[in-house]
């Protein structure tokens, strides 16, 4: 649809640049002490450690404010631009398209969504719209922890950066409305006014941005809290399970509001969960000790050895 396939380029360039810079920052912490030593005719492997720089005692995450701040500004502008130019720019659904709808073509996993009472639609939509801001703001609960509170500036910027990534993924990724034109369930309901069913926005069923944003927010909270409390160990997965509940609730509201199929919610939750975990991980200081070495022996020939000790 006109320039929909060109619009994602702006955000994806920024995302790639941001990830590249973060990766370069991580790589730049590795300092090689000595050259690799090759010893001939020895069956053993000689390794030399690559020293890593450790996080300052009072910080767990690195933060380049210029890089992250610039990314947030550009991504926010692109996301605002996407509202009228991507989400709300699609042509209305025609009468011919409505007449050609086939409910039986919907997979069984999603088909039950077409058997709801449309009279309850607005109530469920309101529930989703009221719940989502509460979930987003709940990220502030991290400030209740004194260990996290001392880093509130960088955590807040990182949280906003994560939200920008999540929203940009929705607006511009191949899974979202910039490339997908999947009908919302509301289109299939003959009981509703034709004008409500034909709106161009009803081509944006794939995927659920509400569910993605909700789970990204809660998974970010669990990820950060777990990083500051490594003593949780396996118990953190219980926190992640609890963190899915708000997204499931909001996704349910959106399904019952005839805006999405269950599969749309599941795709949204998967992408949102990845955003909530990966963004903090990109900022995290690493204390990994990497050892590289080369060896050679009369029987085994030459070889390269790498040891990554994840403490």
RAFEN-V461930 format. One record per helix or strand of 3 or more residues. SS is the DSSP state (H for helix, E for strand). FROM is the first residue (numbers start at 1). TO is the last residue. If there is no record, write none. Layout:
ss={SS | SS}
from={FROM | FROM}
to={TO | TO}
This chain:
ss={H | E | E | H | H | H | H | H | H | H | H | H | H | H | H | H | E | E}
from={4 | 30 | 48 | 65 | 95 | 103 | 108 | 118 | 146 | 152 | 185 | 194 | 200 | 209 | 230 | 262 | 289 | 301}
to={27 | 32 | 52 | 87 | 99 | 105 | 115 | 144 | 149 | 172 | 188 | 198 | 203 | 228 | 256 | 283 | 297 | 309}
